[in-house]
Amino acid sequence: MYILVINCGSSSLKFQLIDSESEQMIAKGICERIGIEGSRLIYQRPGYDKLVTDCSMEDHKKAIQMVIDTLTGTEAGVVRSLSQIGAVGHRIVHGGEKFSSATLIDQTVMDAISLCSELAPLHNPANLTGIRACRELMPETPMVAVFDTAFHQTMPEEAFLYGIPYSFYENNKIRRYGFHGTSHAYVSERAAQVMGEDITGLKLVVCHLGNGASVTAVKFGKSVDTSMGMTPLEGLIMGTRCGDMDAAIIRFIAQKEGQTLDEIMDILNKESGVLGLSGGLSSDFRDLEAAYKEGRPEGQRALKAFAYRTAKYIGAYTAAMNGVDGICFTAGLGENSPVIREMICGYLGYLGVSLDREQNEKRGKELIVSSEDSKVKVLVIPTNEELAIARETYRLVKEACL
């Protein structure tokens, strides 16, 4: 069975077509600038050059139609007809407390996703738009929702509650939800396999480090704490997000700078993080790493703060699990920056962490980068959220057919 994986953003749509039997990627791509002038489709097949098509895409329905036409087309198509696509898996950012696992999509599920939109106003409405467009164009094809928040629904109450009146949780469900759950679940399972251990006996800290970044404590295969909160703004310093800070700063900025609440939240989400710390130099960690190596203060300041915050979370989650067996690095930065991994692990000598410098210089590969005498294994595990979504989609559709 071929599974089409869809990840809708507000003005973009990423997709992959995956063979559920071989788990190989058949084709992938992205529709950019949906509803904006200059929209285009970038399409890739293994062994072929990228195909870039400039075309008007006024909405997500048109974008998905473009994807379908390309996948089934005579020029670069990989399937003869839509009948070869057995199911569609949709990445959904926020499932609230309603969803602790992936689920087949029906109107009730769509209504529940809509209710969670106030918790993820930038993501859930776009996710729903993608679902509606697919259902209209592929009405007979089963569809599955896979939630970023689902993996973290195993967190205990002491981990997900905030120190605010309990009525805010009871009435409005204000609590820690966490994100990147599909990635954290995939990486922790794969790390156990690489270590040759049963995940139900392991304590792992997974560091998903990219422009958006989070750390999760995975104890015996379950998430017990994670750095992102009710929204993806909390936790690590990120590309443009501030991460943890004193809530009173918001009022202070409003009084000193004359900013409205919406303006301040925009700054905290889009102008902060390493972009803000570097004085506006860049939110791209590659640029900051180059500046760091050149000894420029803006690069040094941003990367040191990022590494320090990440190391603190690793230490906190080691305490939360009463030990750690493995520390995993994943996502664009975690997989490809030996500098960042070395900076972070430099704080972890008290755990007996020791890097193999030659191994650590390798990029984007699945490997163990700790030395043989390290008391805690340090691993690089490239994430594959699309494959994880395809697996869940295939499992649910197969079960529904039995």
Buried (B, 14 or more C-beta within 10 A) or exposed (E): BBBBBBBBBBBBBBBBBBBBEEEEBBBBBBBBBBBEEEBBBBBBBEEEEEBEBEEEBEEBBBBBBBBBEBBBEEEBBBBEEBEBBBBBBBBBBBBBEBBBEBBBBEEEBBEBBEEBBEBBEEBBBBBBBBBBBBBEBBEEBBBBBBBBBBBBBBBEEEBBBBEEEEEEBEEEBBBBBBBBBBBBBBBBBBBBEBBEBEBEEBBBBBBBBBBBBBBBBBBBBBBBBBBBBBBBBBBBBBBBBBBBEEEEEBEEBBEEEEBEEEEBBEBBBBBBBBBBBBEEBBBBBEBBBEBBEEEBEBBBBBBEBBBBBBBBBBBBBBEBBEEBBBBBBBBBBBBBBBBBBBBBBEBBEEBEBBBBEEBBEBEEEBBBBBBEEBEBBBBBBBBBBBBBBBBBBBEBBEEEEE
